[in-house]
Amino acid sequence: MGDRMRRFFQFLGFGDEEWVEEPREEEISGPVPGSGKKGAVVSLHQAKSVKLVLCEPARFEEGQGIADHLRNRRAAVINLQKVPYEDGLRIMDFLSGVLYALGGTMQKIGPQIILCAPDNVDVQGAISEYLSGQESQDKTR
């Protein structure tokens, strides 16, 4: 840019004087009001809903559907009273592996009723009073 200015001044007859280009001060612009992205507004009162699925499998093959619910971050209450004992054990073994991989928890909440919760569900408390009374009744049967 300086070379063009020098030739221009030489054309006008000011070529004998040495041209000194003064440095320009750059304007630093701050943020322009109204421009830019606005942050997302999130209400503090909105709670993310957690879904709970009630499952009553009749055979081992239905365990994969329960695992899909857990993988989709839904808690499941599983009633194993209608499934044969061996299939119930296999389902619980399978789901315990799924929950281990997902970082979830498994808790017995009644006779042959299990709560399986992924890591986004916090389970607090226990039903130990009910369980201890129920186990003694089951032993007498």
Stockholm file with secondary structure:
# STOCKHOLM 1.0

chainA/1-141         MGDRMRRFFQFLGFGDEEWVEEPREEEISGPVPGSGKKGAVVSLHQAKSVKLVLCEPARFEEGQGIADHLRNRRAAVINLQKVPYEDGLRIMDFLSGVLYALGGTMQKIGPQIILCAPDNVDVQGAISEYLSGQESQDKTR
#=GR chainA/1-141 SS CHHHHHHHHHHHTCTTSCCCCCCCCCCCCCCCTTCSCCCCCCCTTCCCCCCEEEECCSSGGGHHHHHHHHHTTCEEEEECTTSCHHHHHHHHHHHHHHHHHHTCEEEEEETTEEEEECTTSCCCCCCHHHHHHHHHHHHHC
#=GC SS_cons         CHHHHHHHHHHHTCTTSCCCCCCCCCCCCCCCTTCSCCCCCCCTTCCCCCCEEEECCSSGGGHHHHHHHHHTTCEEEEECTTSCHHHHHHHHHHHHHHHHHHTCEEEEEETTEEEEECTTSCCCCCCHHHHHHHHHHHHHC
//
